[in-house]
Amino acid sequence: MKWKNERGFTLVEILASLTILGIVFISFMTIFPQMSNFNAKTEAKLETLNLAKKELLVWKGNPLPLNKNEDLEDIKEDSLTKPGHVIYEYKYKKEPSFTYRVILKKESDLSTTQKGEAQLFRIHITVFKGGREISKTFGYMKKDAE
């Protein structure tokens, strides 16, 4: 009895391996668009979070930066909706797609125990795009006691 030389793969084995590799490849390819979409959303979230933090620094540096500011449009002030707070809503002319809502507490959160101690007022900043809340941050503004 003579043995046959069986080197290589049969056509059925090659087709089966190509089918399996194709299924694996397609399953991996569906992950990449989802990762790209997730990265784009994360980048937009970080951008608006930085806008909110930047706005918080503007408010900390100047307690009422809305006064005589030529860069702003659609400035609205509301002190009736939320008692004990003043709500400001405005847009920048250079970034009209973002709307900022600033809620400033009228009374200090912390009671001062010593004369000359600074009072801290809570400020809450929310960034909207197209009427949808994108990001928000909060902090405290300092007002020196007299």
matplotlib code that plots the C-alpha trace (Angstrom):
import matplotlib.pyplot as plt

x = [0.0, 1.4, 0.8, -0.4, 1.4, -1.2, 0.6, -1.5, -5.1, -8.3, -10.6, -13.2, -10.7, -9.6, -13.2, -14.1, -11.1, -11.9, -15.5, -14.4, -11.8, -14.5, -16.9, -14.1, -13.0, -16.6, -17.2, -14.0, -14.9, -18.2, -16.2, -14.2, -17.1, -18.5, -15.2, -14.9, -18.4, -17.7, -14.4, -16.2, -18.8, -16.1, -14.2, -17.4, -18.1, -14.6, -14.8, -18.0, -16.7, -13.7, -16.1, -18.0, -14.8, -13.5, -16.8, -16.5, -13.1, -14.6, -17.3, -14.8, -12.6, -15.5, -18.7, -20.9, -19.1, -22.4, -22.3, -21.2, -19.8, -20.0, -19.2, -22.6, -26.0, -29.5, -28.8, -31.7, -31.8, -34.3, -34.6, -38.2, -38.0, -35.7, -36.1, -32.8, -30.9, -30.3, -30.4, -28.5, -28.8, -26.7, -24.7, -21.4, -21.4, -18.3, -19.9, -23.7, -24.3, -23.7, -26.0, -24.7, -27.0, -25.5, -27.3, -25.8, -26.9, -27.8, -26.8, -23.6, -23.6, -21.1, -21.5, -18.5, -17.2, -14.6, -14.6, -13.0, -13.5, -14.6, -18.0, -18.5, -21.4, -22.3, -22.4, -23.7, -22.9, -24.6, -23.7, -26.5, -26.2, -29.4, -31.5, -29.9, -27.7, -24.2, -22.1, -22.2, -20.0, -20.2, -17.9, -17.9, -17.3, -15.6, -16.9, -14.8, -16.7, -16.7]
y = [0.0, 3.3, 6.5, 9.6, 12.9, 15.1, 18.4, 21.6, 22.3, 21.3, 23.8, 23.1, 23.9, 27.1, 28.3, 27.4, 29.3, 32.3, 32.3, 32.2, 35.0, 37.1, 36.8, 37.7, 40.7, 42.0, 41.8, 43.8, 46.4, 47.3, 48.4, 51.1, 53.4, 53.1, 54.1, 57.1, 58.2, 57.9, 59.9, 62.7, 62.9, 62.9, 65.6, 67.8, 67.2, 68.3, 71.4, 72.6, 71.7, 73.9, 76.7, 76.4, 76.5, 79.5, 81.3, 80.5, 82.2, 85.2, 85.5, 85.0, 87.8, 90.2, 89.6, 91.1, 90.7, 91.4, 95.1, 97.0, 94.0, 94.5, 90.8, 89.5, 89.3, 88.2, 89.1, 88.1, 88.5, 86.7, 86.9, 85.6, 82.0, 80.8, 82.8, 83.8, 83.5, 85.7, 83.8, 85.3, 83.9, 85.1, 84.3, 85.5, 87.1, 85.1, 81.8, 82.2, 78.4, 78.2, 79.7, 80.3, 80.2, 81.5, 81.0, 83.2, 82.9, 86.2, 85.1, 83.6, 79.8, 80.1, 82.3, 84.4, 84.1, 86.8, 90.5, 91.0, 87.4, 86.9, 85.7, 83.0, 83.0, 79.9, 80.2, 77.5, 77.7, 75.6, 75.6, 74.9, 74.1, 74.1, 74.2, 71.1, 71.1, 70.1, 70.8, 72.5, 73.4, 75.3, 77.2, 80.0, 83.7, 85.7, 89.0, 90.7, 91.6, 95.3]
z = [0.0, -1.1, 1.0, -0.9, -0.4, 1.2, 1.6, 1.6, 2.3, 0.5, -1.0, 1.7, 4.4, 2.8, 2.4, 6.0, 7.3, 5.1, 6.4, 10.0, 9.5, 7.7, 10.6, 13.1, 10.9, 10.6, 14.3, 15.0, 12.3, 14.0, 17.1, 15.4, 14.3, 17.9, 19.4, 17.0, 17.9, 21.6, 21.2, 19.4, 22.2, 24.8, 23.0, 22.8, 26.5, 27.5, 25.3, 26.9, 30.4, 29.7, 28.5, 31.8, 33.9, 31.9, 32.5, 36.2, 36.2, 34.5, 37.1, 40.0, 38.6, 38.1, 40.1, 37.4, 34.1, 32.2, 32.9, 29.8, 28.0, 24.3, 23.5, 24.9, 23.4, 24.6, 28.2, 30.5, 34.3, 36.5, 40.2, 40.5, 39.3, 42.1, 45.3, 46.9, 43.6, 40.5, 37.2, 34.3, 30.8, 27.9, 24.7, 23.4, 19.9, 18.9, 20.0, 19.4, 19.4, 23.2, 25.8, 29.4, 32.4, 35.6, 38.9, 41.6, 45.2, 46.9, 50.5, 51.6, 52.3, 55.1, 58.1, 58.9, 62.4, 62.4, 61.3, 57.9, 56.9, 53.2, 52.4, 49.8, 47.4, 45.4, 41.6, 39.3, 35.5, 32.9, 29.2, 26.6, 22.9, 20.9, 24.0, 25.4, 28.5, 27.5, 30.6, 34.0, 36.9, 40.1, 42.5, 45.0, 44.5, 47.2, 48.5, 51.1, 54.3, 55.2]

ax = plt.figure().add_subplot(projection="3d")
ax.plot(x, y, z, "-o")
ax.set_aspect("equal")
plt.show()
